[in-house]
Amino acid sequence: MKSYTEHGALMLADISGFTEFVTTTAIEHGPLIIAELLKQVIEQISPPLEIQEIEGDAVFALGPDGALAPPASVLDLVEGAFAAFRNRRRELAADQSCPCTACRSLAALDLKFVVHHGRFLRHAIGGWSQAAGPDVILAHRLLKNGLTGRRGYLLLTEAALRWAALDPGRSDLIPHTEHYDYLGDVRCFVRDLELDGADAITLGSGAPTRGARP
């Protein structure tokens, strides 16, 4: 594979509560439940995004410029994936056939998204395609942030907001800044994906998101 650079969206979907869930639940069920929930996310975002890697509790996906048209549809993509995750989590939790700790602890799991836009290098290591570069590092660093106490949310960098042509004054976007060594201050915007009492998220048009069940 010849190395080359691209510009595009970098998305990470990460299951929060993963470490405690997997280390305190039965090995027969815990990892299988995580895999099933990640599968729901993958089915919603790919295509149009390309799955670059499965990283234990997270999915790393890329969307070269032009893959998402219009770029603002990234919000619909995130909402659809979040709805599918929540619906499947609800279905698994409702199954009373297994009393194991894993099956009874599903409510502790939630989903957060990081979306950045930048430049990345495509290359191969040992025959496996990899994406590398400062923007890839930044997207991964943003998974470890100061948004404590939040459950499901979307964290958009300012670069992603500009790429998607979203209005930073929208009421559902909360300004937020993170700081990382070598990367400096990173301006972001946070969108709460949780809807109290809702089992599925719908778009502003009132139509169910892709993958959502009534």
LOKOLPA-585382 format. One record per residue (C-alpha): y, x, z; residue number from 1. Coordinates in steps of 0.02 Angstrom, whole numbers, always signed. Each point is the difference from the previous one (the first is absolute). Layout:
BEGIN
R      y      x      z  nr
R      Y      X      Z NUM
...
END
This chain:
BEGIN
R      y      x      z  nr
R     +0     +0     +0   1
R   +168    +70    -51   2
R   +135     -4   +135   3
R   +154   -106    -35   4
R   +137    -87    +97   5
R    +43   -185     +5   6
R   +125   -113    +84   7
R    -57   -161    +80   8
R    -38   -103   +154   9
R   -105    +69   +141  10
R    -80   -132   +111  11
R   -101    +19   +159  12
R    -85   -149    +82  13
R    -57    +46   +174  14
R   -102    -99   +127  15
R    +82    +16   +170  16
R   -114     +2   +151  17
R   -133    +92   -101  18
R    -36   +145   +118  19
R    -26   -106   +154  20
R    -99   -128    -97  21
R   -123   +123    -78  22
R    -22   +109   +154  23
R    -30   -144   +119  24
R   -109   -113   -107  25
R   -178     +6    -67  26
R    -24   +126   -140  27
R   -107   -127    -92  28
R   +144   -123    -18  29
R   +168    +86    +31  30
R     +9   +108   -159  31
R    -73   -141   -105  32
R   +136   -119    +57  33
R   +136   +127    -41  34
R    -78    +27   -172  35
R     -3   -187    -33  36
R   +183    -20    +49  37
R    +54   +149   -107  38
R    -97    -75   -145  39
R   +109   -155     +8  40
R   +156   +108    -10  41
R    -66   +102   -146  42
R    -45   -155    -99  43
R   +179    -61    +16  44
R    +95   +158    -45  45
R   -112    +76   -134  46
R    +46    -32   -136  47
R   +145    +26    -28  48
R     -3   +147   +123  49
R   -127   +140    -12  50
R   -103    +35   +155  51
R    +21   +185    +32  52
R    -99    +16   +160  53
R    -82    -93   +145  54
R    +54    +89   +159  55
R   -107    -75   +137  56
R   +115   -141    +57  57
R   +120    +10   -146  58
R    +11    -22   -188  59
R   +113   +116   -100  60
R    +53    -69   -168  61
R   +116    +55   -140  62
R   +102   -100   -125  63
R    +73   +109   -137  64
R   +166    -66    -64  65
R    -35   -149   -112  66
R   -159    -54    +91  67
R    +96   -130   +100  68
R   +114   -107   -105  69
R   +119    -48    +69  70
R     -4   +128   +142  71
R    +55   -135   +123  72
R   -173    -78    -21  73
R    -58   +131   +124  74
R    +49   -127   +134  75
R   -118   -130    -74  76
R   -137   +132     -7  77
R    +22    +43   +184  78
R     +6   -183    +52  79
R   -158    -39    -98  80
R    -93   +146    +78  81
R    +59    -46   +174  82
R    -51   -181    -22  83
R   -173    +50    -62  84
R    -21   +118   +148  85
R    +49   -134   +126  86
R   -109   -133    -80  87
R   -153   +112     +0  88
R    +35    +56   +178  89
R    +10   -183    +51  90
R   -166    -40    -88  91
R    -90   +146    +81  92
R    +68    -44   +172  93
R    -55   -182    -21  94
R   -181    +53    -27  95
R    -82    -28   +168  96
R   -171    +64    -53  97
R    +31   +176    +68  98
R    +59    +31   +179  99
R    +29   +189    -23 100
R   +164    +79    +56 101
R    +54    +36   -179 102
R    -16   -180    -56 103
R    +90    -61   +156 104
R   +144   +126    -14 105
R    +64    -39   -174 106
R   +163    -74    +63 107
R    +55   +175    +53 108
R     +5    +57   -181 109
R   +153    -18   -110 110
R    +70    +71   -160 111
R   +156   +101    -39 112
R    +66    +61   -168 113
R   +106   +148    -49 114
R    +79     +0   -173 115
R    +96   +149    -66 116
R    +57    +48   -174 117
R     +7   +178    -59 118
R    -77   +142    -98 119
R   -179    +60    +16 120
R   -112   +129    -81 121
R   -165    -55    -74 122
R   -133   +135     +5 123
R   -185    +23    +33 124
R    -90    +87   +144 125
R   -186    +24    -23 126
R     -2   -133   -136 127
R    +91   -128   +108 128
R   +170    -67    -48 129
R   +136    +32   +129 130
R   +183    -42    +19 131
R   +110   +128    +87 132
R   +181    +40    +37 133
R   +136    -31   +131 134
R     +9   -186    -38 135
R   -187    -19    +30 136
R    +21    +89   +167 137
R   +148   -110    +46 138
R    -94   -162    -38 139
R   -143    +54   +114 140
R   +117    +58   +138 141
R    +83   -171     +3 142
R   -162    -75    +65 143
R    +42    +85   +164 144
R   +167    -77    +43 145
R   +102    -71   +141 146
R    -38   -182    -37 147
R    -96    -27   +161 148
R    -44   -176    +52 149
R     -3    -67   -178 150
R   -157    -67    -81 151
R     -5    -37   -186 152
R   +149    +71    -92 153
R    +62    +82   -159 154
R   +100   +161    +10 155
R    +99    +34   -159 156
R    +93   +164    -22 157
R   +176     -6    -69 158
R    -69    +80   -159 159
R   -126   -142    -18 160
R   +136   -129    +32 161
R   +107    +72   -140 162
R   -149    +10   -118 163
R    -44   -183    +34 164
R   +185    -50    -20 165
R     -7    -95   +165 166
R   +158    -50    +93 167
R     +8   +102   +162 168
R   +101   -142    +76 169
R   -146   -121     -6 170
R    -29    -82   +168 171
R   -184    +45     -1 172
R    +33   +187    -19 173
R    +45    +92   +160 174
R    +79   +173    -19 175
R    -97   +138    +88 176
R     +6   +190     +1 177
R   -139   +125    +35 178
R    +17   +188    +21 179
R   -132   +129    -42 180
R     +0   +188     +8 181
R    +33    +78   -171 182
R    +36   -172    -73 183
R   +153    -47   +102 184
R    +63   -178    +22 185
R    -88   -131   -104 186
R    +92   -165    -24 187
R   -117   -149     -8 188
R     -5   -189     +6 189
R   -127   -101    +97 190
R    -67   -171    -45 191
R   -102    -99   +127 192
R   -157    -70    -82 193
R    -59   -101   +150 194
R    +23   -188     -3 195
R    -35    -80   +169 196
R   -141   -123    -10 197
R    -29    +30   -186 198
R   -169    +48    -71 199
R    +69    +40   -172 200
R   +166    +55    -70 201
R    +82    -90   -144 202
R   +133    +60   -117 203
R   +176    -70     -4 204
R    -50   -117   -141 205
R   -122    -88   +116 206
R   -152    +51   -103 207
R   -142    +90    +90 208
R     -6   +187    -24 209
R   -138    +77   -103 210
R   -158     -3   +103 211
R    +65   -119   +133 212
R   -106   -148    +49 213
R    +73   -169    +47 214
END
